[in-house]
Amino acid sequence: MKYIIDLKKEVDGFVPNRLQYAIFTTALQLVHDRVAEPEDIDRAMTHRLAYFDLYGSTMQRVLTDRNFLSDWTRETIEKVDNYFRSKYSVGENGSRINDKKLWSDEYLLHLTKYK
């Protein structure tokens, strides 16, 4: 199944590739800084990316630690926050994150058939 990603302006590289580059450079840095071994990075990526609170203090500390300079505006943060809050709303039994976790588990199980 193909999905359309509507870019607002031209940039080098495809969006999924650019996201992969960010993950890859962080993985290299974690190994270089002796925070994790390659096999630990592999396990983290193979067994799922964990849920995180994008706007919480933890994310800010990580970005500061990585010397990641952002020029995000309050408007940008609110736009992203509003989108995800509307897409993954809180339900009767709490956050729908458990539904996403279940989907992720089932998808990863499906992928193991091809290893």
C-alpha positions as CSV (number, residue, x, y, z in Angstrom):
1,M,0.0,0.0,0.0
2,K,1.3,3.4,-0.9
3,Y,0.7,6.6,1.0
4,I,1.1,10.2,-0.3
5,I,3.3,12.6,1.8
6,D,2.5,16.1,0.9
7,L,5.7,18.2,1.2
8,K,5.2,21.9,1.7
9,K,8.6,22.7,0.1
10,E,11.4,20.9,-1.6
11,V,14.2,19.3,0.5
12,D,16.9,16.8,-0.3
13,G,15.9,13.2,0.4
14,F,12.7,11.5,1.0
15,V,10.9,12.0,4.4
16,P,11.3,8.4,5.6
17,N,15.0,8.5,4.6
18,R,15.5,11.7,6.5
19,L,13.9,10.2,9.6
20,Q,16.2,7.1,9.2
21,Y,19.3,9.3,8.9
22,A,18.4,10.9,12.2
23,I,18.0,7.6,13.9
24,F,21.2,6.2,12.3
25,T,23.3,9.2,13.4
26,T,21.9,9.0,16.9
27,A,22.7,5.2,17.0
28,L,26.3,5.9,15.9
29,Q,26.7,8.6,18.5
30,L,25.4,6.3,21.3
31,V,28.0,3.7,20.3
32,H,30.7,6.3,19.9
33,D,30.0,7.7,23.3
34,R,30.0,4.2,24.8
35,V,26.4,4.5,26.0
36,A,25.3,1.4,24.2
37,E,26.8,-1.4,22.1
38,P,25.6,-2.1,18.5
39,E,23.6,-5.2,19.7
40,D,21.8,-3.0,22.2
41,I,20.9,-0.5,19.4
42,D,19.7,-3.5,17.3
43,R,17.5,-4.8,20.1
44,A,16.0,-1.3,20.7
45,M,15.1,-0.9,17.0
46,T,14.0,-4.5,16.5
47,H,11.8,-4.8,19.5
48,R,10.1,-1.4,19.1
49,L,10.4,2.2,19.6
50,A,9.0,3.1,22.9
51,Y,6.2,5.7,23.5
52,F,7.5,9.0,24.7
53,D,6.1,12.3,25.6
54,L,7.4,14.6,22.9
55,Y,6.8,17.8,24.8
56,G,8.0,16.7,28.2
57,S,11.0,17.7,30.1
58,T,12.8,14.4,29.2
59,M,12.7,15.2,25.5
60,Q,14.1,18.7,26.2
61,R,16.9,17.2,28.3
62,V,17.8,14.7,25.6
63,L,17.8,17.4,22.9
64,T,20.0,19.6,25.1
65,D,22.4,16.8,25.9
66,R,22.7,16.1,22.2
67,N,23.5,19.7,21.5
68,F,20.5,19.7,19.2
69,L,19.6,23.3,18.5
70,S,16.0,23.8,17.6
71,D,14.3,26.8,16.4
72,W,10.8,25.4,17.0
73,T,8.2,28.1,17.6
74,R,5.3,27.7,20.0
75,E,3.1,27.7,16.9
76,T,4.9,24.6,15.5
77,I,4.8,22.8,18.8
78,E,1.1,23.5,19.3
79,K,0.3,22.4,15.7
80,V,2.0,19.0,16.2
81,D,0.6,18.6,19.7
82,N,-3.0,19.3,18.5
83,Y,-2.6,16.9,15.6
84,F,-1.5,14.0,17.8
85,R,-3.9,14.7,20.6
86,S,-6.8,14.6,18.1
87,K,-5.5,11.4,16.4
88,Y,-4.7,9.5,19.6
89,S,-7.3,10.9,22.1
90,V,-7.7,9.7,25.6
91,G,-10.5,7.1,25.9
92,E,-12.6,5.7,28.7
93,N,-9.8,3.5,30.0
94,G,-7.1,6.0,29.5
95,S,-4.8,6.6,26.6
96,R,-5.3,4.7,23.4
97,I,-1.5,4.0,23.4
98,N,-2.3,0.5,24.5
99,D,-4.2,0.0,21.2
100,K,-1.1,1.2,19.3
101,K,1.2,-1.0,21.4
102,L,-1.0,-4.0,20.6
103,W,-0.9,-3.2,16.9
104,S,2.9,-2.7,17.1
105,D,3.3,-6.1,18.9
106,E,1.2,-7.9,16.2
107,Y,3.1,-6.2,13.4
108,L,6.5,-7.1,14.8
109,L,5.3,-10.7,15.3
110,H,4.3,-10.7,11.6
111,L,7.7,-9.4,10.6
112,T,9.5,-12.1,12.5
113,K,8.2,-14.6,10.0
114,Y,10.5,-13.1,7.4
115,K,13.8,-13.2,9.4
